[in-house]
Amino acid sequence: FQGWFINVECSLDSPQMVDDLLEFVGLLSRAIHDVIEGGQVLWYDSVTHSGSLSWQNELNDSNCRFFERCDGILLNFSGRDRLSWRGRWPKLRRWIGTHGGCRQ
């Protein structure tokens, strides 16, 4: 793996902080792609679009904006259907994994 794994383990205090983080993830992803062939930016499912520290354990409407700006997402494994995203984002064929490092 060459690139960045982004894990934010704190709440964000304002909508501006969320917007800034979303912009950063997108900028970092584009920069990595320009500099490192095959480079990736992966997001850890921790912060939601509202800025709350709240693990979703799935790709959903609360965390998809981060996923859309990078190459993949690492989800907590909670026993729920980790692949429920396929119904909402059927055209996405990117990296989605769980703590076990599974590639889906």
C-alpha positions in Angstrom: 0.0 0.0 0.0 1.3 3.4 -1.0 -0.6 6.4 0.0 -2.5 7.6 3.1 -4.9 6.1 5.5 -7.0 8.8 7.1 -8.5 8.1 10.6 -10.1 11.0 12.4 -11.0 9.9 15.9 -12.7 13.1 17.2 -15.8 15.1 16.6 -15.6 18.1 14.3 -17.0 21.3 15.9 -18.5 23.0 12.9 -19.9 22.5 9.5 -16.8 24.4 8.2 -14.5 21.9 9.7 -16.4 19.1 7.9 -16.2 21.0 4.6 -12.5 21.6 5.1 -11.9 17.9 5.9 -13.9 16.9 2.8 -11.8 19.3 0.7 -8.6 18.0 2.2 -9.5 14.3 1.4 -10.2 15.2 -2.2 -7.1 17.3 -2.6 -4.9 14.6 -1.0 -6.5 11.9 -3.3 -5.8 13.9 -6.4 -2.2 14.7 -5.3 -1.5 11.1 -4.5 -2.8 10.0 -7.9 -0.6 12.6 -9.6 2.6 11.6 -7.7 2.3 7.9 -7.0 1.3 5.4 -9.6 -1.3 3.2 -8.0 -1.3 5.4 -4.9 -4.4 5.4 -2.8 -6.1 7.4 0.0 -8.3 5.3 2.3 -10.8 6.7 4.7 -11.7 5.1 8.1 -15.4 5.2 8.9 -15.4 7.4 12.0 -16.7 10.9 11.4 -20.0 11.5 9.7 -21.1 14.5 7.5 -22.6 16.1 10.6 -19.1 16.1 12.3 -20.1 13.5 14.9 -17.7 10.7 15.9 -20.0 7.9 15.0 -19.0 4.7 13.4 -21.6 3.7 10.8 -20.2 0.2 10.1 -21.5 0.5 6.6 -21.4 2.9 3.7 -24.4 5.1 4.0 -25.8 8.6 3.6 -23.9 9.7 6.7 -20.4 8.9 5.4 -20.6 8.5 1.7 -19.2 12.0 0.9 -15.8 11.1 2.4 -15.8 7.8 0.4 -16.6 9.7 -2.8 -13.5 11.8 -2.4 -11.0 9.0 -1.9 -10.2 5.5 -3.1 -11.8 3.4 -0.4 -13.2 3.0 3.1 -12.4 0.8 6.0 -15.4 -0.1 8.1 -15.8 -1.4 11.6 -17.2 -4.9 11.6 -20.3 -5.1 13.7 -22.0 -8.2 12.3 -24.4 -6.1 10.2 -24.5 -6.5 6.4 -21.3 -4.7 5.4 -22.3 -4.8 1.7 -25.6 -2.9 2.1 -24.0 -0.1 0.1 -24.5 -2.0 -3.2 -28.1 -1.1 -3.3 -27.4 2.6 -3.1 -24.1 2.9 -5.0 -24.3 0.0 -7.5 -21.8 1.5 -9.9 -19.0 2.0 -7.3 -16.4 -0.6 -7.6 -13.8 0.6 -5.2 -12.1 -0.7 -2.1 -14.4 -1.4 0.9 -12.9 -3.4 3.8 -13.4 -4.3 7.3 -11.0 -4.5 10.2 -9.9 -7.9 9.0 -8.5 -6.3 5.9 -10.9 -8.0 3.6 -11.2 -6.7 0.1 -14.8 -6.7 -1.1 
